[in-house]
């Protein structure tokens, strides 16, 4: 009888790569003895270790009080549903072909797949207390986890040969994804991380995405090698959320400055040298994405941390003076060339400050009574204010300005200082403004 073409269309498409992977796993285990599911289930309930066999279509359901441990076992079509395990569940150096963990199964003392190979595994509605451990495991085909809750998660040196997706999952304690390798992408969707999340040294060849996922503590991407876009703009950040980006290798990170400012772990802990390098990295990223305003922000934070990282001591007072001058002129004066409006604001503040000095010492100015701005003596409030303002603006903009407003004695000192500050600040304004126009 010929098969119905519509039935053929309803079938799941065959993935050639996954078919080959399954074939390899099956061929490599032909020499293993075959154990029936019923016999395996009896051994499991007695708490015996199963080793070096092949089991097809094993189904674990209900309560299990003893430890479940399998070593070098090939499991084809394993199904775990509505199961409760009171002790640890360990698959060590096993091969699991298309396993399914579904329907609210609970693991009281952890679930481990150390050194195992899994082909297209799926995990849905699991609750894992203790460790969810994948050290040195190899995953062939998509790795999918949905609506599950984990306590400790560890993926050291795990090798994913296809996409990785965690959807609507909760991680109650540290989530350790250090040094895993993903040949495709890594996606976190609507997940909640209650403690530190570590991707230090991880490698992802395609996109890394965490849309609508919430991070409460540290998100550590230090030394991570992310070769495609990194989507961080849509993440949710808890009050204590922090970033670590030290020695990260990436070129396309989509993140906003307001998400990072005040949340860089190294800067918050006072490690300004490391923070300086992390902001330099962000500057290169924003420049590569042609986000020049964000690049200016990263450069400004880089210069602040560079200033803070320099050693200074009262034993070498010139270091204190240089630090103060850097802070006044370059930081507040022009934002290290990124903010010309700061130069304008600084100019008004300097002129106002010196105008107050000139008002207090107006008697030291030699002013022709015929050239007073208003009628009356120069001690009146109107004349005092106008003389001080004109002198301050003139000294700031054009040096000593109108020599008819000459001063006697110590009053020449603030005039000289203001003239020098005016020259420096206008130079900084021109540099910052030119940089903005050119960009």
Buried (B, 14 or more C-beta within 10 A) or exposed (E): EEEEEEEEEEEEEEBEEBEEBBEBBBEEBEEBEEBEBEEBBEBBBEEBBBEBBBBBEBBBBEEBEBBBBBBBBBBBBBBBBBBBBBBBBBBBBBBBBBBBBBBBBBBBBBBBBBBBBBBBBBBBBBBBBBBBBBBBBBBBBBBBBBBBBBBBBBBBBBBBBBBBBBBBBBBBBBBBBBBBBBBBBBBBBBBBBBBBBBBBBBBBBBBBBBBEBBBBBBBBBBBBBBBBBBBBEEBBBEEEBBBBBBBBEBEBBBBEBEBBEEBBBBBEEEBBEBBBBBBBBBBEBBBEBEBBEBBBBBBBBBBBBBBBBEEBEEEEEEBEEBBEEBBEBBBBBBBBBBBBEBBBEBBEEBBEEBBEBBBEBBEBBEBEEEEBBBEEEBEBEEBBBBBBBBBBBBBBBEBBBEEEBBBEEEBEEBBEBBBEBBEBBBEBBEBBBEBBEEE
